[in-house]
Amino acid sequence: MNDLSVQADLAANSAAGLVVRLSSLEVGATGVIVDVRAESAPLAHGVDVHELQRRLLEFGFVEGARIEVLHEGAIRHDPIAVRVDDTRVALRRRDAEDVFILLDTPQK
């Protein structure tokens, strides 16, 4: 699948309300990663966007991986703990902004 078709799919799914940013999910939400694009607020992460994207990919945030939000911190619901396939990872919500999820069931 090329970038243009992926962008079109993301736009269509976003319009239907099915694709959301990982940072917006609540505990118990499940879905599949459809895109990882480190592009938001380049200096807000403490590293540049290319380094952030590399780190997310190395932790297993890749297209097609199953994901479930397991836990969230007590202060401002940050950080979050997620299951990515068979691995558990904790990350800050601001870093989770760059991971796009196709939800199994839309959140209320």
Gaussian input, Z-matrix of N, CA and C with variables (Angstrom, degrees):
# hf/3-21g

backbone

0 1
 N
 C     1     B1
 C     2     B2     1     A1
 N     3     B3     2     A2     1     D1
 C     4     B4     3     A3     2     D2
 C     5     B5     4     A4     3     D3
 N     6     B6     5     A5     4     D4
 C     7     B7     6     A6     5     D5
 C     8     B8     7     A7     6     D6
 N     9     B9     8     A8     7     D7
 C    10    B10     9     A9     8     D8
 C    11    B11    10    A10     9     D9
 N    12    B12    11    A11    10    D10
 C    13    B13    12    A12    11    D11
 C    14    B14    13    A13    12    D12
 N    15    B15    14    A14    13    D13
 C    16    B16    15    A15    14    D14
 C    17    B17    16    A16    15    D15
 N    18    B18    17    A17    16    D16
 C    19    B19    18    A18    17    D17
 C    20    B20    19    A19    18    D18
 N    21    B21    20    A20    19    D19
 C    22    B22    21    A21    20    D20
 C    23    B23    22    A22    21    D21
 N    24    B24    23    A23    22    D22
 C    25    B25    24    A24    23    D23
 C    26    B26    25    A25    24    D24
 N    27    B27    26    A26    25    D25
 C    28    B28    27    A27    26    D26
 C    29    B29    28    A28    27    D27
 N    30    B30    29    A29    28    D28
 C    31    B31    30    A30    29    D29
 C    32    B32    31    A31    30    D30
 N    33    B33    32    A32    31    D31
 C    34    B34    33    A33    32    D32
 C    35    B35    34    A34    33    D33
 N    36    B36    35    A35    34    D34
 C    37    B37    36    A36    35    D35
 C    38    B38    37    A37    36    D36
 N    39    B39    38    A38    37    D37
 C    40    B40    39    A39    38    D38
 C    41    B41    40    A40    39    D39
 N    42    B42    41    A41    40    D40
 C    43    B43    42    A42    41    D41
 C    44    B44    43    A43    42    D42
 N    45    B45    44    A44    43    D43
 C    46    B46    45    A45    44    D44
 C    47    B47    46    A46    45    D45
 N    48    B48    47    A47    46    D46
 C    49    B49    48    A48    47    D47
 C    50    B50    49    A49    48    D48
 N    51    B51    50    A50    49    D49
 C    52    B52    51    A51    50    D50
 C    53    B53    52    A52    51    D51
 N    54    B54    53    A53    52    D52
 C    55    B55    54    A54    53    D53
 C    56    B56    55    A55    54    D54
 N    57    B57    56    A56    55    D55
 C    58    B58    57    A57    56    D56
 C    59    B59    58    A58    57    D57
 N    60    B60    59    A59    58    D58
 C    61    B61    60    A60    59    D59
 C    62    B62    61    A61    60    D60
 N    63    B63    62    A62    61    D61
 C    64    B64    63    A63    62    D62
 C    65    B65    64    A64    63    D63
 N    66    B66    65    A65    64    D64
 C    67    B67    66    A66    65    D65
 C    68    B68    67    A67    66    D66
 N    69    B69    68    A68    67    D67
 C    70    B70    69    A69    68    D68
 C    71    B71    70    A70    69    D69
 N    72    B72    71    A71    70    D70
 C    73    B73    72    A72    71    D71
 C    74    B74    73    A73    72    D72
 N    75    B75    74    A74    73    D73
 C    76    B76    75    A75    74    D74
 C    77    B77    76    A76    75    D75
 N    78    B78    77    A77    76    D76
 C    79    B79    78    A78    77    D77
 C    80    B80    79    A79    78    D78
 N    81    B81    80    A80    79    D79
 C    82    B82    81    A81    80    D80
 C    83    B83    82    A82    81    D81
 N    84    B84    83    A83    82    D82
 C    85    B85    84    A84    83    D83
 C    86    B86    85    A85    84    D84
 N    87    B87    86    A86    85    D85
 C    88    B88    87    A87    86    D86
 C    89    B89    88    A88    87    D87
 N    90    B90    89    A89    88    D88
 C    91    B91    90    A90    89    D89
 C    92    B92    91    A91    90    D90
 N    93    B93    92    A92    91    D91
 C    94    B94    93    A93    92    D92
 C    95    B95    94    A94    93    D93
 N    96    B96    95    A95    94    D94
 C    97    B97    96    A96    95    D95
 C    98    B98    97    A97    96    D96
 N    99    B99    98    A98    97    D97
 C   100   B100    99    A99    98    D98
 C   101   B101   100   A100    99    D99
 N   102   B102   101   A101   100   D100
 C   103   B103   102   A102   101   D101
 C   104   B104   103   A103   102   D102
 N   105   B105   104   A104   103   D103
 C   106   B106   105   A105   104   D104
 C   107   B107   106   A106   105   D105
 N   108   B108   107   A107   106   D106
 C   109   B109   108   A108   107   D107
 C   110   B110   109   A109   108   D108
 N   111   B111   110   A110   109   D109
 C   112   B112   111   A111   110   D110
 C   113   B113   112   A112   111   D111
 N   114   B114   113   A113   112   D112
 C   115   B115   114   A114   113   D113
 C   116   B116   115   A115   114   D114
 N   117   B117   116   A116   115   D115
 C   118   B118   117   A117   116   D116
 C   119   B119   118   A118   117   D117
 N   120   B120   119   A119   118   D118
 C   121   B121   120   A120   119   D119
 C   122   B122   121   A121   120   D120
 N   123   B123   122   A122   121   D121
 C   124   B124   123   A123   122   D122
 C   125   B125   124   A124   123   D123
 N   126   B126   125   A125   124   D124
 C   127   B127   126   A126   125   D125
 C   128   B128   127   A127   126   D126
 N   129   B129   128   A128   127   D127
 C   130   B130   129   A129   128   D128
 C   131   B131   130   A130   129   D129
 N   132   B132   131   A131   130   D130
 C   133   B133   132   A132   131   D131
 C   134   B134   133   A133   132   D132
 N   135   B135   134   A134   133   D133
 C   136   B136   135   A135   134   D134
 C   137   B137   136   A136   135   D135
 N   138   B138   137   A137   136   D136
 C   139   B139   138   A138   137   D137
 C   140   B140   139   A139   138   D138
 N   141   B141   140   A140   139   D139
 C   142   B142   141   A141   140   D140
 C   143   B143   142   A142   141   D141
 N   144   B144   143   A143   142   D142
 C   145   B145   144   A144   143   D143
 C   146   B146   145   A145   144   D144
 N   147   B147   146   A146   145   D145
 C   148   B148   147   A147   146   D146
 C   149   B149   148   A148   147   D147
 N   150   B150   149   A149   148   D148
 C   151   B151   150   A150   149   D149
 C   152   B152   151   A151   150   D150
 N   153   B153   152   A152   151   D151
 C   154   B154   153   A153   152   D152
 C   155   B155   154   A154   153   D153
 N   156   B156   155   A155   154   D154
 C   157   B157   156   A156   155   D155
 C   158   B158   157   A157   156   D156
 N   159   B159   158   A158   157   D157
 C   160   B160   159   A159   158   D158
 C   161   B161   160   A160   159   D159
 N   162   B162   161   A161   160   D160
 C   163   B163   162   A162   161   D161
 C   164   B164   163   A163   162   D162
 N   165   B165   164   A164   163   D163
 C   166   B166   165   A165   164   D164
 C   167   B167   166   A166   165   D165
 N   168   B168   167   A167   166   D166
 C   169   B169   168   A168   167   D167
 C   170   B170   169   A169   168   D168
 N   171   B171   170   A170   169   D169
 C   172   B172   171   A171   170   D170
 C   173   B173   172   A172   171   D171
 N   174   B174   173   A173   172   D172
 C   175   B175   174   A174   173   D173
 C   176   B176   175   A175   174   D174
 N   177   B177   176   A176   175   D175
 C   178   B178   177   A177   176   D176
 C   179   B179   178   A178   177   D177
 N   180   B180   179   A179   178   D178
 C   181   B181   180   A180   179   D179
 C   182   B182   181   A181   180   D180
 N   183   B183   182   A182   181   D181
 C   184   B184   183   A183   182   D182
 C   185   B185   184   A184   183   D183
 N   186   B186   185   A185   184   D184
 C   187   B187   186   A186   185   D185
 C   188   B188   187   A187   186   D186
 N   189   B189   188   A188   187   D187
 C   190   B190   189   A189   188   D188
 C   191   B191   190   A190   189   D189
 N   192   B192   191   A191   190   D190
 C   193   B193   192   A192   191   D191
 C   194   B194   193   A193   192   D192
 N   195   B195   194   A194   193   D193
 C   196   B196   195   A195   194   D194
 C   197   B197   196   A196   195   D195
 N   198   B198   197   A197   196   D196
 C   199   B199   198   A198   197   D197
 C   200   B200   199   A199   198   D198
 N   201   B201   200   A200   199   D199
 C   202   B202   201   A201   200   D200
 C   203   B203   202   A202   201   D201
 N   204   B204   203   A203   202   D202
 C   205   B205   204   A204   203   D203
 C   206   B206   205   A205   204   D204
 N   207   B207   206   A206   205   D205
 C   208   B208   207   A207   206   D206
 C   209   B209   208   A208   207   D207
 N   210   B210   209   A209   208   D208
 C   211   B211   210   A210   209   D209
 C   212   B212   211   A211   210   D210
 N   213   B213   212   A212   211   D211
 C   214   B214   213   A213   212   D212
 C   215   B215   214   A214   213   D213
 N   216   B216   215   A215   214   D214
 C   217   B217   216   A216   215   D215
 C   218   B218   217   A217   216   D216
 N   219   B219   218   A218   217   D217
 C   220   B220   219   A219   218   D218
 C   221   B221   220   A220   219   D219
 N   222   B222   221   A221   220   D220
 C   223   B223   222   A222   221   D221
 C   224   B224   223   A223   222   D222
 N   225   B225   224   A224   223   D223
 C   226   B226   225   A225   224   D224
 C   227   B227   226   A226   225   D225
 N   228   B228   227   A227   226   D226
 C   229   B229   228   A228   227   D227
 C   230   B230   229   A229   228   D228
 N   231   B231   230   A230   229   D229
 C   232   B232   231   A231   230   D230
 C   233   B233   232   A232   231   D231
 N   234   B234   233   A233   232   D232
 C   235   B235   234   A234   233   D233
 C   236   B236   235   A235   234   D234
 N   237   B237   236   A236   235   D235
 C   238   B238   237   A237   236   D236
 C   239   B239   238   A238   237   D237
 N   240   B240   239   A239   238   D238
 C   241   B241   240   A240   239   D239
 C   242   B242   241   A241   240   D240
 N   243   B243   242   A242   241   D241
 C   244   B244   243   A243   242   D242
 C   245   B245   244   A244   243   D243
 N   246   B246   245   A245   244   D244
 C   247   B247   246   A246   245   D245
 C   248   B248   247   A247   246   D246
 N   249   B249   248   A248   247   D247
 C   250   B250   249   A249   248   D248
 C   251   B251   250   A250   249   D249
 N   252   B252   251   A251   250   D250
 C   253   B253   252   A252   251   D251
 C   254   B254   253   A253   252   D252
 N   255   B255   254   A254   253   D253
 C   256   B256   255   A255   254   D254
 C   257   B257   256   A256   255   D255
 N   258   B258   257   A257   256   D256
 C   259   B259   258   A258   257   D257
 C   260   B260   259   A259   258   D258
 N   261   B261   260   A260   259   D259
 C   262   B262   261   A261   260   D260
 C   263   B263   262   A262   261   D261
 N   264   B264   263   A263   262   D262
 C   265   B265   264   A264   263   D263
 C   266   B266   265   A265   264   D264
 N   267   B267   266   A266   265   D265
 C   268   B268   267   A267   266   D266
 C   269   B269   268   A268   267   D267
 N   270   B270   269   A269   268   D268
 C   271   B271   270   A270   269   D269
 C   272   B272   271   A271   270   D270
 N   273   B273   272   A272   271   D271
 C   274   B274   273   A273   272   D272
 C   275   B275   274   A274   273   D273
 N   276   B276   275   A275   274   D274
 C   277   B277   276   A276   275   D275
 C   278   B278   277   A277   276   D276
 N   279   B279   278   A278   277   D277
 C   280   B280   279   A279   278   D278
 C   281   B281   280   A280   279   D279
 N   282   B282   281   A281   280   D280
 C   283   B283   282   A282   281   D281
 C   284   B284   283   A283   282   D282
 N   285   B285   284   A284   283   D283
 C   286   B286   285   A285   284   D284
 C   287   B287   286   A286   285   D285
 N   288   B288   287   A287   286   D286
 C   289   B289   288   A288   287   D287
 C   290   B290   289   A289   288   D288
 N   291   B291   290   A290   289   D289
 C   292   B292   291   A291   290   D290
 C   293   B293   292   A292   291   D291
 N   294   B294   293   A293   292   D292
 C   295   B295   294   A294   293   D293
 C   296   B296   295   A295   294   D294
 N   297   B297   296   A296   295   D295
 C   298   B298   297   A297   296   D296
 C   299   B299   298   A298   297   D297
 N   300   B300   299   A299   298   D298
 C   301   B301   300   A300   299   D299
 C   302   B302   301   A301   300   D300
 N   303   B303   302   A302   301   D301
 C   304   B304   303   A303   302   D302
 C   305   B305   304   A304   303   D303
 N   306   B306   305   A305   304   D304
 C   307   B307   306   A306   305   D305
 C   308   B308   307   A307   306   D306
 N   309   B309   308   A308   307   D307
 C   310   B310   309   A309   308   D308
 C   311   B311   310   A310   309   D309
 N   312   B312   311   A311   310   D310
 C   313   B313   312   A312   311   D311
 C   314   B314   313   A313   312   D312
 N   315   B315   314   A314   313   D313
 C   316   B316   315   A315   314   D314
 C   317   B317   316   A316   315   D315
 N   318   B318   317   A317   316   D316
 C   319   B319   318   A318   317   D317
 C   320   B320   319   A319   318   D318
 N   321   B321   320   A320   319   D319
 C   322   B322   321   A321   320   D320
 C   323   B323   322   A322   321   D321

   B1=1.4381
   B2=1.5265
   B3=1.3276
   B4=1.4539
   B5=1.5342
   B6=1.3369
   B7=1.4627
   B8=1.5245
   B9=1.3451
   B10=1.4624
   B11=1.5152
   B12=1.3312
   B13=1.4620
   B14=1.5190
   B15=1.3413
   B16=1.4639
   B17=1.5240
   B18=1.3400
   B19=1.4610
   B20=1.5322
   B21=1.3119
   B22=1.4626
   B23=1.5198
   B24=1.3478
   B25=1.4666
   B26=1.5197
   B27=1.3329
   B28=1.4654
   B29=1.5191
   B30=1.3225
   B31=1.4643
   B32=1.5240
   B33=1.3301
   B34=1.4611
   B35=1.5233
   B36=1.3322
   B37=1.4609
   B38=1.5181
   B39=1.3242
   B40=1.4600
   B41=1.5205
   B42=1.3380
   B43=1.4553
   B44=1.5202
   B45=1.3212
   B46=1.4567
   B47=1.5225
   B48=1.3465
   B49=1.4581
   B50=1.5004
   B51=1.3322
   B52=1.4480
   B53=1.5210
   B54=1.3243
   B55=1.4619
   B56=1.5223
   B57=1.3320
   B58=1.4601
   B59=1.5175
   B60=1.3208
   B61=1.4638
   B62=1.5305
   B63=1.3090
   B64=1.4624
   B65=1.5242
   B66=1.3105
   B67=1.4638
   B68=1.5269
   B69=1.3174
   B70=1.4639
   B71=1.5187
   B72=1.3285
   B73=1.4589
   B74=1.5243
   B75=1.3247
   B76=1.4527
   B77=1.5202
   B78=1.3195
   B79=1.4647
   B80=1.5299
   B81=1.3190
   B82=1.4551
   B83=1.5176
   B84=1.3214
   B85=1.4653
   B86=1.5250
   B87=1.3209
   B88=1.4636
   B89=1.5188
   B90=1.3264
   B91=1.4492
   B92=1.5110
   B93=1.3155
   B94=1.4606
   B95=1.5256
   B96=1.3251
   B97=1.4559
   B98=1.5247
   B99=1.3413
   B100=1.4593
   B101=1.5267
   B102=1.3303
   B103=1.4603
   B104=1.5230
   B105=1.3211
   B106=1.4648
   B107=1.5182
   B108=1.3215
   B109=1.4568
   B110=1.5164
   B111=1.3071
   B112=1.4606
   B113=1.5148
   B114=1.3029
   B115=1.4559
   B116=1.5191
   B117=1.3265
   B118=1.4569
   B119=1.5201
   B120=1.3057
   B121=1.4619
   B122=1.5222
   B123=1.3203
   B124=1.4665
   B125=1.5254
   B126=1.3161
   B127=1.4657
   B128=1.5235
   B129=1.3214
   B130=1.4641
   B131=1.5146
   B132=1.3072
   B133=1.4583
   B134=1.5190
   B135=1.3114
   B136=1.4575
   B137=1.5150
   B138=1.3088
   B139=1.4675
   B140=1.5194
   B141=1.3401
   B142=1.4653
   B143=1.5284
   B144=1.3312
   B145=1.4570
   B146=1.5302
   B147=1.3152
   B148=1.4625
   B149=1.5332
   B150=1.3297
   B151=1.4561
   B152=1.5276
   B153=1.3320
   B154=1.4599
   B155=1.5248
   B156=1.3243
   B157=1.4652
   B158=1.5228
   B159=1.3325
   B160=1.4627
   B161=1.5326
   B162=1.3185
   B163=1.4661
   B164=1.5266
   B165=1.3352
   B166=1.4711
   B167=1.5232
   B168=1.3218
   B169=1.4652
   B170=1.5234
   B171=1.3294
   B172=1.4699
   B173=1.5248
   B174=1.3344
   B175=1.4635
   B176=1.5192
   B177=1.3317
   B178=1.4558
   B179=1.5167
   B180=1.3226
   B181=1.4626
   B182=1.5195
   B183=1.3255
   B184=1.4628
   B185=1.5276
   B186=1.3100
   B187=1.4567
   B188=1.5145
   B189=1.3170
   B190=1.4609
   B191=1.5145
   B192=1.3127
   B193=1.4671
   B194=1.5260
   B195=1.3163
   B196=1.4678
   B197=1.5187
   B198=1.3150
   B199=1.4576
   B200=1.5257
   B201=1.3374
   B202=1.4603
   B203=1.5235
   B204=1.3129
   B205=1.4656
   B206=1.5229
   B207=1.3420
   B208=1.4637
   B209=1.5186
   B210=1.3290
   B211=1.4602
   B212=1.5234
   B213=1.3226
   B214=1.4597
   B215=1.5157
   B216=1.3193
   B217=1.4475
   B218=1.5223
   B219=1.3409
   B220=1.4600
   B221=1.5281
   B222=1.3109
   B223=1.4619
   B224=1.5150
   B225=1.3230
   B226=1.4751
   B227=1.5312
   B228=1.3295
   B229=1.4742
   B230=1.5312
   B231=1.3226
   B232=1.4581
   B233=1.5240
   B234=1.2989
   B235=1.4673
   B236=1.5353
   B237=1.3318
   B238=1.4589
   B239=1.5236
   B240=1.3394
   B241=1.4633
   B242=1.5196
   B243=1.3182
   B244=1.4596
   B245=1.5243
   B246=1.3322
   B247=1.4675
   B248=1.5147
   B249=1.3292
   B250=1.4629
   B251=1.5164
   B252=1.3313
   B253=1.4652
   B254=1.5270
   B255=1.3198
   B256=1.4660
   B257=1.5235
   B258=1.3162
   B259=1.4617
   B260=1.5293
   B261=1.3350
   B262=1.4613
   B263=1.5159
   B264=1.3341
   B265=1.4593
   B266=1.5325
   B267=1.3247
   B268=1.4625
   B269=1.5226
   B270=1.3302
   B271=1.4525
   B272=1.5187
   B273=1.3270
   B274=1.4536
   B275=1.5201
   B276=1.3362
   B277=1.4733
   B278=1.5218
   B279=1.3203
   B280=1.4695
   B281=1.5296
   B282=1.3248
   B283=1.4616
   B284=1.5261
   B285=1.3415
   B286=1.4608
   B287=1.5350
   B288=1.3245
   B289=1.4694
   B290=1.5152
   B291=1.3017
   B292=1.4606
   B293=1.5227
   B294=1.3347
   B295=1.4623
   B296=1.5281
   B297=1.3397
   B298=1.4577
   B299=1.5225
   B300=1.3380
   B301=1.4598
   B302=1.5257
   B303=1.3325
   B304=1.4570
   B305=1.5204
   B306=1.3268
   B307=1.4569
   B308=1.5158
   B309=1.3536
   B310=1.4632
   B311=1.5239
   B312=1.3276
   B313=1.4595
   B314=1.5141
   B315=1.3222
   B316=1.4675
   B317=1.5174
   B318=1.3529
   B319=1.4538
   B320=1.5166
   B321=1.3278
   B322=1.4775
   B323=1.4941
   A1=108.04
   A2=117.38
   A3=119.49
   A4=110.88
   A5=115.57
   A6=120.39
   A7=112.55
   A8=116.12
   A9=118.59
   A10=111.61
   A11=117.39
   A12=118.83
   A13=110.87
   A14=117.61
   A15=120.59
   A16=109.88
   A17=115.78
   A18=119.62
   A19=110.62
   A20=117.22
   A21=120.50
   A22=110.92
   A23=116.79
   A24=120.32
   A25=111.03
   A26=116.55
   A27=120.08
   A28=110.65
   A29=116.28
   A30=120.00
   A31=110.59
   A32=116.96
   A33=120.42
   A34=110.95
   A35=116.40
   A36=119.89
   A37=111.63
   A38=116.86
   A39=120.06
   A40=110.05
   A41=115.16
   A42=119.27
   A43=110.99
   A44=117.10
   A45=121.43
   A46=111.38
   A47=117.26
   A48=120.10
   A49=114.01
   A50=118.49
   A51=120.73
   A52=112.99
   A53=118.48
   A54=122.12
   A55=108.29
   A56=114.79
   A57=120.60
   A58=108.88
   A59=115.23
   A60=120.24
   A61=109.05
   A62=116.29
   A63=120.88
   A64=110.73
   A65=117.58
   A66=121.23
   A67=112.85
   A68=118.10
   A69=120.60
   A70=113.38
   A71=117.72
   A72=120.38
   A73=112.55
   A74=114.85
   A75=122.51
   A76=109.55
   A77=115.74
   A78=121.38
   A79=109.39
   A80=115.76
   A81=121.82
   A82=113.72
   A83=117.53
   A84=120.25
   A85=109.99
   A86=116.20
   A87=121.51
   A88=109.74
   A89=115.67
   A90=120.44
   A91=111.56
   A92=114.57
   A93=122.56
   A94=108.15
   A95=116.07
   A96=120.56
   A97=108.62
   A98=116.57
   A99=120.62
   A100=112.26
   A101=117.33
   A102=118.86
   A103=109.97
   A104=115.85
   A105=122.73
   A106=105.63
   A107=116.09
   A108=121.62
   A109=109.01
   A110=117.37
   A111=120.64
   A112=108.06
   A113=116.13
   A114=120.02
   A115=112.96
   A116=117.58
   A117=119.23
   A118=111.19
   A119=116.80
   A120=125.22
   A121=112.53
   A122=117.31
   A123=121.73
   A124=115.62
   A125=119.44
   A126=119.91
   A127=112.39
   A128=118.50
   A129=121.30
   A130=112.81
   A131=118.51
   A132=121.52
   A133=113.18
   A134=118.21
   A135=121.14
   A136=112.37
   A137=117.41
   A138=122.93
   A139=107.23
   A140=116.62
   A141=117.13
   A142=110.42
   A143=116.16
   A144=120.82
   A145=112.89
   A146=117.68
   A147=120.07
   A148=110.50
   A149=116.42
   A150=120.59
   A151=110.50
   A152=117.77
   A153=121.06
   A154=110.35
   A155=117.67
   A156=120.38
   A157=110.44
   A158=117.64
   A159=120.72
   A160=110.15
   A161=117.43
   A162=120.96
   A163=111.77
   A164=116.29
   A165=119.09
   A166=110.59
   A167=116.78
   A168=120.06
   A169=111.04
   A170=117.53
   A171=120.32
   A172=112.22
   A173=117.07
   A174=120.37
   A175=112.41
   A176=117.90
   A177=120.78
   A178=115.28
   A179=116.96
   A180=119.88
   A181=108.51
   A182=115.45
   A183=121.74
   A184=109.10
   A185=116.03
   A186=120.74
   A187=110.51
   A188=115.87
   A189=121.60
   A190=114.35
   A191=118.86
   A192=121.08
   A193=109.80
   A194=115.52
   A195=120.90
   A196=108.29
   A197=116.78
   A198=120.42
   A199=109.99
   A200=114.97
   A201=121.65
   A202=107.98
   A203=117.30
   A204=121.38
   A205=107.56
   A206=116.36
   A207=121.77
   A208=113.51
   A209=116.46
   A210=119.39
   A211=108.86
   A212=115.37
   A213=119.44
   A214=108.64
   A215=115.97
   A216=121.58
   A217=112.09
   A218=115.50
   A219=121.18
   A220=112.60
   A221=117.04
   A222=120.11
   A223=109.34
   A224=116.54
   A225=124.42
   A226=112.36
   A227=116.27
   A228=122.26
   A229=112.01
   A230=116.32
   A231=121.83
   A232=109.22
   A233=120.11
   A234=129.76
   A235=110.75
   A236=115.77
   A237=121.07
   A238=108.45
   A239=114.71
   A240=121.07
   A241=107.00
   A242=116.17
   A243=121.08
   A244=109.87
   A245=114.62
   A246=120.64
   A247=106.22
   A248=116.55
   A249=122.67
   A250=106.10
   A251=115.63
   A252=122.26
   A253=108.22
   A254=120.61
   A255=121.06
   A256=113.24
   A257=117.21
   A258=121.66
   A259=110.18
   A260=115.78
   A261=120.07
   A262=108.69
   A263=115.31
   A264=121.77
   A265=108.07
   A266=116.22
   A267=121.12
   A268=107.59
   A269=115.63
   A270=119.56
   A271=110.01
   A272=114.76
   A273=120.46
   A274=109.21
   A275=114.92
   A276=118.70
   A277=111.51
   A278=117.45
   A279=118.08
   A280=110.84
   A281=117.85
   A282=120.34
   A283=110.90
   A284=116.17
   A285=121.06
   A286=111.98
   A287=117.62
   A288=120.80
   A289=112.49
   A290=117.06
   A291=120.68
   A292=114.15
   A293=116.32
   A294=121.32
   A295=107.59
   A296=116.38
   A297=121.89
   A298=109.74
   A299=115.23
   A300=122.46
   A301=110.66
   A302=115.66
   A303=121.00
   A304=105.96
   A305=116.98
   A306=121.70
   A307=111.84
   A308=115.17
   A309=119.82
   A310=110.00
   A311=115.54
   A312=121.28
   A313=107.05
   A314=118.02
   A315=120.03
   A316=111.12
   A317=115.44
   A318=120.25
   A319=109.40
   A320=115.02
   A321=120.42
   A322=110.31
   D1=131.72
   D2=-179.35
   D3=-87.18
   D4=172.00
   D5=-176.86
   D6=-61.47
   D7=-37.73
   D8=-178.41
   D9=-65.51
   D10=-42.17
   D11=-179.91
   D12=-70.09
   D13=-34.99
   D14=176.82
   D15=-63.94
   D16=-44.35
   D17=178.77
   D18=-61.98
   D19=-40.58
   D20=178.91
   D21=-65.20
   D22=-42.07
   D23=177.68
   D24=-63.01
   D25=-43.99
   D26=179.32
   D27=-61.52
   D28=-42.79
   D29=-179.72
   D30=-63.85
   D31=-42.77
   D32=-179.82
   D33=-65.38
   D34=-44.70
   D35=179.91
   D36=-68.37
   D37=-35.43
   D38=177.80
   D39=-63.84
   D40=-40.42
   D41=179.10
   D42=-62.50
   D43=-33.28
   D44=179.01
   D45=-81.53
   D46=-7.57
   D47=178.70
   D48=82.42
   D49=17.01
   D50=-175.44
   D51=-98.11
   D52=-27.37
   D53=-179.90
   D54=-101.54
   D55=124.53
   D56=-177.88
   D57=-134.95
   D58=165.65
   D59=174.94
   D60=-78.40
   D61=142.73
   D62=178.84
   D63=-56.67
   D64=-34.65
   D65=-177.23
   D66=-63.54
   D67=-19.04
   D68=-177.31
   D69=-93.56
   D70=-2.92
   D71=-174.37
   D72=-83.25
   D73=153.46
   D74=177.74
   D75=-102.81
   D76=166.26
   D77=178.64
   D78=-56.93
   D79=133.81
   D80=179.00
   D81=98.62
   D82=-15.44
   D83=179.99
   D84=-67.49
   D85=141.04
   D86=179.69
   D87=-132.79
   D88=156.44
   D89=177.99
   D90=177.02
   D91=-161.10
   D92=-178.26
   D93=-128.21
   D94=137.16
   D95=177.08
   D96=-70.82
   D97=127.26
   D98=178.74
   D99=-110.72
   D100=-17.23
   D101=178.75
   D102=-165.29
   D103=148.71
   D104=173.14
   D105=-130.15
   D106=111.06
   D107=-177.24
   D108=-132.91
   D109=98.89
   D110=177.49
   D111=-76.72
   D112=98.36
   D113=-176.12
   D114=-141.34
   D115=-12.28
   D116=-175.11
   D117=-84.78
   D118=138.30
   D119=175.28
   D120=34.26
   D121=75.90
   D122=-170.99
   D123=-50.59
   D124=-31.42
   D125=-177.02
   D126=-97.84
   D127=-4.80
   D128=-176.62
   D129=-74.21
   D130=-15.59
   D131=-175.49
   D132=-93.99
   D133=-9.66
   D134=-176.90
   D135=86.64
   D136=-11.07
   D137=175.03
   D138=-135.60
   D139=163.36
   D140=178.40
   D141=-73.97
   D142=166.70
   D143=-173.49
   D144=-62.41
   D145=-32.51
   D146=-179.74
   D147=-68.79
   D148=-40.42
   D149=177.86
   D150=-66.71
   D151=-41.16
   D152=178.00
   D153=-61.92
   D154=-46.55
   D155=-179.90
   D156=-62.08
   D157=-41.10
   D158=178.41
   D159=-61.07
   D160=-44.02
   D161=-179.72
   D162=-64.03
   D163=-43.55
   D164=179.38
   D165=-61.42
   D166=-43.46
   D167=179.89
   D168=-64.69
   D169=-39.31
   D170=179.77
   D171=-66.82
   D172=-29.57
   D173=177.15
   D174=-78.95
   D175=-4.61
   D176=176.29
   D177=105.17
   D178=4.97
   D179=177.20
   D180=-78.91
   D181=81.41
   D182=-177.74
   D183=-123.03
   D184=156.53
   D185=179.19
   D186=-56.93
   D187=133.66
   D188=178.35
   D189=93.89
   D190=-10.79
   D191=-179.89
   D192=-75.26
   D193=139.51
   D194=176.09
   D195=-76.32
   D196=144.54
   D197=-178.42
   D198=-140.25
   D199=144.29
   D200=176.10
   D201=-141.94
   D202=134.40
   D203=176.30
   D204=-83.17
   D205=119.43
   D206=-174.31
   D207=-97.34
   D208=-36.69
   D209=-171.09
   D210=-158.56
   D211=154.71
   D212=173.87
   D213=-137.20
   D214=149.94
   D215=-177.81
   D216=-67.39
   D217=161.90
   D218=-176.35
   D219=-75.61
   D220=-29.58
   D221=-177.33
   D222=-97.81
   D223=114.32
   D224=-178.80
   D225=53.77
   D226=27.92
   D227=176.40
   D228=56.98
   D229=34.28
   D230=-175.14
   D231=-136.65
   D232=138.75
   D233=-1.57
   D234=-77.41
   D235=-178.30
   D236=175.84
   D237=-118.05
   D238=151.56
   D239=172.96
   D240=-112.02
   D241=131.88
   D242=-178.68
   D243=-129.96
   D244=154.42
   D245=170.84
   D246=-101.20
   D247=120.96
   D248=175.96
   D249=-111.35
   D250=106.64
   D251=-169.04
   D252=53.27
   D253=-111.70
   D254=-177.72
   D255=-105.96
   D256=11.15
   D257=-176.17
   D258=-113.18
   D259=140.90
   D260=174.96
   D261=-101.16
   D262=134.50
   D263=-176.98
   D264=-136.69
   D265=140.14
   D266=172.69
   D267=-109.33
   D268=138.43
   D269=177.77
   D270=-152.25
   D271=158.78
   D272=178.13
   D273=-73.37
   D274=148.15
   D275=179.75
   D276=-61.08
   D277=-34.36
   D278=-179.09
   D279=-65.91
   D280=-29.88
   D281=175.14
   D282=-77.11
   D283=-29.09
   D284=179.61
   D285=-73.49
   D286=-11.35
   D287=178.49
   D288=-59.92
   D289=-25.49
   D290=-173.12
   D291=-94.66
   D292=8.42
   D293=177.37
   D294=-111.47
   D295=122.91
   D296=-176.87
   D297=-103.89
   D298=131.74
   D299=-172.33
   D300=-119.59
   D301=133.26
   D302=169.13
   D303=-91.24
   D304=111.71
   D305=-175.07
   D306=-70.14
   D307=144.69
   D308=172.49
   D309=-67.80
   D310=-45.82
   D311=175.62
   D312=-135.58
   D313=135.65
   D314=179.95
   D315=-59.33
   D316=142.72
   D317=177.25
   D318=-76.61
   D319=155.35
   D320=178.89
   D321=-83.95

